[in-house]
Amino acid sequence: MRGMPNSINSVEACDVSMFRKDLILFKRAIGRTPGANFATGLTTVDIGIPAFDLVMTQYAAYCEALRECGLELTVLDADLRYPDSTFIEDTAVLTARGAIFTRPGAASREGEVESVRAAISAFFQPAFSMDAPGTVDGGDICEAEDHFFIGISQRTNEEGARQLASHLAGLGYTSSTIDVREMTTILHLKSGISYIGDNTLVVMDEMAENEQFRDFTRIVVSADESYAANCVRVKDRVLVADGYPQMTGMLRSHGFDPLILDMSEFQKMDGGLSCLSLRF
């Protein structure tokens, strides 16, 4: 795979010996209600058109799950200017030490960052921004304690990854890049990998042997259940998509407590569980 210069692509930077073993103790989350034009957004898959009533039912269940896990949830109103804007994770990278506003790689999504800036800035100082020609989608960023995996994808380019790595380094974090541009099975890095605490990665089979993951416990998701690799640890629960019994069983066998949610309508628009909120 192609990557960034060694200064930010060093495997040594991913020494997990420094990682904490505690829970992922998010306190808050920010989401955005899907708009009535949700089905007109971007997608790379052809598995049907979302039914809006079901979209809203599934979104309400997702919000309730976050609250059930103990998060204080802020839900922004739908923004019909941006059909993809319910996938709010793409607009920022939130860390315990500061926020970094992204610059989404799809031209139709560029205005989404400004539309959430006030909500995020209410909680984060300092906050940094990306500059052209760099692009970053938050869905390409996987945080594993004090290390960040940055996906180089069709939405996140090398210049965006370089800028993000620089901002993260200024906040005291390490990072490394993973090039997924030649993969046809995922849009974003985090479509195929999730960090769920306790030094554990959930990773789709196609990516499982990446050398950068060697020091992690890996829960490897088979090709026929790869959508379930996008899951979210919130305190002592792991939110996971419905319909993937092998994945759910593996989570339980590793001592995790799955909270299963129907994501069928969001899957039709390339969306997963992590996409629907910014958690901090």
C-alpha positions as CSV (number, residue, x, y, z in Angstrom):
1,M,0.0,0.0,0.0
2,R,1.1,3.5,-0.7
3,G,1.6,5.7,2.4
4,M,2.8,9.0,3.7
5,P,6.4,9.9,4.5
6,N,8.0,7.9,7.3
7,S,7.7,10.8,9.7
8,I,4.0,10.0,10.1
9,N,3.9,6.5,8.7
10,S,6.2,4.9,11.2
11,V,5.0,1.6,12.6
12,E,7.2,2.4,15.7
13,A,4.9,5.3,16.3
14,C,2.2,2.7,17.0
15,D,3.7,1.3,20.1
16,V,0.7,0.2,22.1
17,S,2.6,-0.3,25.3
18,M,1.6,3.3,26.2
19,F,-2.1,2.5,25.8
20,R,-4.6,2.5,28.7
21,K,-6.7,-0.6,29.4
22,D,-9.7,1.4,30.7
23,L,-13.1,1.9,29.2
24,I,-13.8,4.4,26.5
25,L,-15.5,7.0,28.8
26,F,-17.2,9.3,26.4
27,K,-19.5,11.8,28.2
28,R,-21.2,13.5,25.3
29,A,-22.2,13.1,21.7
30,I,-23.4,15.4,18.9
31,G,-25.7,14.1,16.1
32,R,-27.7,15.6,13.3
33,T,-31.3,14.5,12.3
34,P,-31.5,13.0,8.8
35,G,-33.2,15.3,6.3
36,A,-36.2,14.3,4.2
37,N,-33.8,14.3,1.2
38,F,-31.4,11.8,2.8
39,A,-31.8,9.3,0.0
40,T,-30.4,11.9,-2.5
41,G,-27.0,11.9,-0.8
42,L,-23.8,10.2,-2.0
43,T,-23.4,6.4,-2.0
44,T,-21.1,3.9,-3.7
45,V,-23.4,0.9,-3.1
46,D,-26.5,-0.3,-4.9
47,I,-28.6,-2.1,-2.3
48,G,-31.8,-0.1,-2.5
49,I,-33.2,3.3,-1.8
50,P,-33.6,4.2,1.9
51,A,-37.2,4.3,3.2
52,F,-37.4,7.6,5.1
53,D,-39.8,6.4,7.8
54,L,-37.5,3.6,8.6
55,V,-34.5,5.9,8.5
56,M,-36.1,8.0,11.2
57,T,-37.1,5.0,13.3
58,Q,-33.5,3.6,13.2
59,Y,-32.0,7.0,13.9
60,A,-34.3,7.4,17.0
61,A,-33.1,4.0,18.2
62,Y,-29.5,5.0,17.7
63,C,-30.0,8.2,19.7
64,E,-31.7,6.2,22.5
65,A,-28.8,3.8,22.6
66,L,-26.3,6.6,23.1
67,R,-28.5,7.9,26.0
68,E,-28.9,4.4,27.4
69,C,-25.1,4.2,27.5
70,G,-25.1,7.4,29.6
71,L,-24.1,10.0,27.0
72,E,-25.5,13.6,27.0
73,L,-26.7,13.8,23.4
74,T,-27.1,17.0,21.4
75,V,-29.1,16.5,18.2
76,L,-28.9,19.2,15.6
77,D,-31.8,19.9,13.3
78,A,-31.8,18.5,9.8
79,D,-29.9,20.5,7.2
80,L,-31.5,20.1,3.8
81,R,-28.7,21.8,2.1
82,Y,-26.5,18.8,2.8
83,P,-28.3,15.4,2.3
84,D,-25.3,13.5,3.8
85,S,-25.0,15.8,6.9
86,T,-26.5,13.2,9.3
87,F,-23.1,11.5,8.9
88,I,-21.7,14.1,11.2
89,E,-18.5,12.2,12.1
90,D,-16.9,13.3,8.9
91,T,-16.9,16.9,9.9
92,A,-14.4,16.8,12.8
93,V,-11.8,14.8,14.7
94,L,-12.5,15.2,18.4
95,T,-9.8,14.4,21.0
96,A,-9.5,14.9,24.7
97,R,-7.0,17.7,24.0
98,G,-8.7,19.6,21.3
99,A,-10.8,19.5,18.1
100,I,-9.8,19.4,14.5
101,F,-12.3,20.5,11.9
102,T,-12.0,18.4,8.7
103,R,-12.4,19.4,5.1
104,P,-14.6,16.6,3.5
105,G,-13.4,15.1,0.3
106,A,-16.7,15.3,-1.6
107,A,-17.4,18.8,-3.0
108,S,-21.1,18.5,-2.1
109,R,-20.2,18.2,1.6
110,E,-17.8,21.1,2.0
111,G,-20.4,23.3,3.8
112,E,-21.1,20.7,6.5
113,V,-18.2,21.8,8.6
114,E,-19.4,25.3,9.1
115,S,-22.9,24.1,9.9
116,V,-21.6,22.2,12.9
117,R,-18.7,24.5,14.0
118,A,-20.7,26.4,16.6
119,A,-22.0,23.2,18.3
120,I,-18.5,21.7,18.5
121,S,-16.7,24.9,19.5
122,A,-19.0,25.2,22.5
123,F,-17.1,22.3,24.0
124,F,-13.6,22.5,22.5
125,Q,-10.8,25.0,22.8
126,P,-8.5,24.9,21.0
127,A,-9.9,24.0,17.6
128,F,-7.9,23.6,14.4
129,S,-8.9,23.6,10.8
130,M,-7.7,22.0,7.5
131,D,-6.6,24.0,4.5
132,A,-6.9,23.4,0.8
133,P,-5.9,21.3,-1.0
134,G,-6.0,18.9,2.0
135,T,-9.1,16.8,2.4
136,V,-10.1,14.6,5.4
137,D,-13.3,12.7,6.2
138,G,-13.7,11.9,9.8
139,G,-14.7,8.4,8.8
140,D,-11.1,7.8,7.8
141,I,-9.8,8.4,11.3
142,C,-9.6,5.6,13.9
143,E,-8.4,6.7,17.3
144,A,-6.8,4.0,19.4
145,E,-6.0,5.7,22.7
146,D,-3.1,8.1,22.0
147,H,-2.5,6.9,18.5
148,F,-4.5,7.7,15.4
149,F,-4.7,5.6,12.2
150,I,-5.4,7.9,9.3
151,G,-6.9,6.4,6.2
152,I,-5.8,7.6,2.7
153,S,-8.9,7.1,0.7
154,Q,-11.0,8.5,-2.1
155,R,-12.1,11.2,0.4
156,T,-9.0,11.8,2.5
157,N,-5.9,12.8,0.5
158,E,-2.2,12.7,1.4
159,E,-2.1,16.4,2.0
160,G,-5.0,16.2,4.3
161,A,-3.4,13.3,6.2
162,R,-0.2,15.4,6.5
163,Q,-2.0,18.3,8.0
164,L,-4.0,16.2,10.3
165,A,-0.9,14.4,11.5
166,S,0.7,17.7,12.2
167,H,-2.3,18.9,14.3
168,L,-2.4,15.7,16.2
169,A,1.3,15.8,16.9
170,G,0.8,19.4,18.3
171,L,-1.7,17.9,20.7
172,G,0.7,15.2,21.8
173,Y,-0.7,12.3,19.7
174,T,1.1,9.9,17.3
175,S,-0.4,8.8,14.0
176,S,0.3,6.6,11.0
177,T,-1.4,6.2,7.7
178,I,-3.1,3.2,6.0
179,D,-3.8,3.5,2.3
180,V,-7.3,2.0,1.3
181,R,-7.6,3.6,-2.1
182,E,-7.2,0.3,-3.9
183,M,-9.8,-1.4,-1.8
184,T,-13.2,-1.7,-3.5
185,T,-15.0,-3.1,-0.4
186,I,-14.9,0.1,1.8
187,L,-15.3,3.8,1.4
188,H,-13.5,4.9,4.6
189,L,-10.9,3.3,6.7
190,K,-13.3,3.0,9.6
191,S,-15.7,1.0,7.5
192,G,-13.2,-1.8,8.0
193,I,-11.7,-1.2,11.4
194,S,-12.8,-0.1,14.9
195,Y,-11.0,0.3,18.2
196,I,-13.1,-0.9,21.1
197,G,-10.8,-0.4,24.0
198,D,-8.8,-2.9,26.0
199,N,-6.1,-2.9,23.3
200,T,-8.6,-4.6,20.9
201,L,-9.3,-3.8,17.3
202,V,-12.3,-5.1,15.3
203,V,-11.0,-5.5,11.8
204,M,-12.4,-6.9,8.5
205,D,-10.5,-10.0,7.2
206,E,-9.1,-8.1,4.2
207,M,-7.1,-5.8,6.5
208,A,-6.4,-8.0,9.5
209,E,-2.8,-8.8,8.6
210,N,-1.7,-5.2,8.4
211,E,1.7,-4.9,10.2
212,Q,0.5,-1.8,12.1
213,F,-2.1,-4.0,14.0
214,R,0.4,-6.6,15.2
215,D,0.4,-5.6,18.9
216,F,-3.4,-5.4,19.2
217,T,-5.8,-8.2,20.1
218,R,-7.8,-8.5,16.8
219,I,-11.4,-9.6,16.4
220,V,-11.4,-10.5,12.7
221,V,-14.7,-10.1,10.9
222,S,-15.3,-12.4,7.9
223,A,-16.0,-11.0,4.4
224,D,-19.7,-11.8,4.6
225,E,-20.1,-9.8,7.8
226,S,-17.6,-7.1,7.0
227,Y,-20.2,-4.3,7.5
228,A,-20.2,-5.1,11.2
229,A,-16.5,-4.1,11.5
230,N,-17.8,-0.6,12.0
231,C,-18.9,-0.7,15.6
232,V,-18.6,1.8,18.5
233,R,-17.5,1.2,22.1
234,V,-19.4,3.5,24.5
235,K,-18.5,3.0,28.1
236,D,-19.2,-0.7,28.8
237,R,-21.2,-1.4,25.7
238,V,-20.3,-2.0,22.0
239,L,-22.9,-0.7,19.5
240,V,-23.0,-3.2,16.6
241,A,-25.2,-3.5,13.5
242,D,-28.0,-6.1,13.5
243,G,-27.8,-9.2,11.3
244,Y,-24.2,-10.3,12.0
245,P,-24.4,-13.1,14.5
246,Q,-20.8,-14.3,14.1
247,M,-19.4,-10.8,14.9
248,T,-21.8,-10.5,17.8
249,G,-20.7,-13.8,19.2
250,M,-17.0,-13.0,18.9
251,L,-17.6,-9.7,20.8
252,R,-19.3,-11.7,23.6
253,S,-16.5,-14.3,23.6
254,H,-13.9,-11.6,24.1
255,G,-15.9,-10.2,27.1
256,F,-17.7,-7.3,25.4
257,D,-21.4,-6.5,25.8
258,P,-23.0,-5.8,22.3
259,L,-25.9,-3.4,21.9
260,I,-27.5,-4.4,18.6
261,L,-29.0,-1.8,16.3
262,D,-30.7,-2.1,12.9
263,M,-28.7,0.0,10.4
264,S,-30.2,-1.2,7.1
265,E,-31.2,2.2,5.8
266,F,-28.0,3.9,6.6
267,Q,-26.0,1.0,5.0
268,K,-27.7,1.9,1.7
269,M,-25.9,5.3,1.9
270,D,-22.5,4.0,2.9
271,G,-23.2,4.9,6.5
272,G,-22.3,3.0,9.7
273,L,-22.7,3.3,13.4
274,S,-19.7,5.6,14.0
275,C,-20.8,7.9,11.2
276,L,-23.9,9.1,13.0
277,S,-22.3,10.9,15.9
278,L,-19.3,12.8,17.2
279,R,-18.5,11.3,20.6
280,F,-16.3,12.9,23.2
